[in-house]
Amino acid sequence: NGKLIDVSLTISPIKGAEGEIVGYSTIERDTRIRRQLEDLREENVRFVRNILDTMPIQVVVLTPEGMVIEVNDTALEVANLKSSDVIGKPLLETYWWKESSSAQTQLKSALERAKKGDNVSIDTQIRIVDGGMQTVELNVSPMYDNDDNLTHVVVSALDITERLEREKKIIRLSDTSEIQRRRLDQIMANVPGIVYEVSGAVGTPERHMPFISSYAEKMLGY
């Protein structure tokens, strides 16, 4: 029908009795299915890559020896890096890690454990843009092929700086509340009378007294 298709073409010489070339044979193989599979694989790779690059998690893929072979945009942007700055380098020597010996020690230990099959999660710090530090929850996981051979190590980091600040704020508020409660208890203990709080209707199961001052024991004897 005149339609053009992709083929794999092999051309071989045909030789006569004296070794002279007397012609050629050609073999054409239809490669459309193979091409479709390759296009589908490339599309899937782009799809996965787009997902990785839009995730708020920093992702770095390593060889079993710790060399960086892949990195997502989030990890690069947090430190204003280019992929050429880290691809092909040991992760321990990249910008994120090389300035902190304590963080390097943590990462090295996590990588060694991952190579033995462990999924490791630790809180540590990495260096970001302009030399600042960011606290992250670091996850290091091994990847295997169908024969259970270690093929890659995936390192992901989630910024937990804001979470830690919220936790610190909650602790500060709790400490303040506890101080205020103790102060109130001291005041109530020195009030020459009974101070109490009652909720619920009289004679109902909901009736209860969540608070009564300690002077009740002195005044009432119980």
Secondary structure, 3 states (H helix, E strand, C coil): CCCCCCEEEEEEEEECCCCCEEEEEEEEEECHHHHHHHHHHHHHHHHHHHHHHHCCCEEEEECCCCEEEEECHHHHHCCCCCHHHCCCCEHHHCCCCCCCHHHHHHHHHHHHHHHCCCCEEEEEEEECHHHCEEEEEEEEEEEECCCCCEEEEEEEEEECHHHHHHHHHHHHHHHHHHHHHHHHHHHHHCCCCCCEEEECCCCCCCCEEEEECCHHHHHHCC
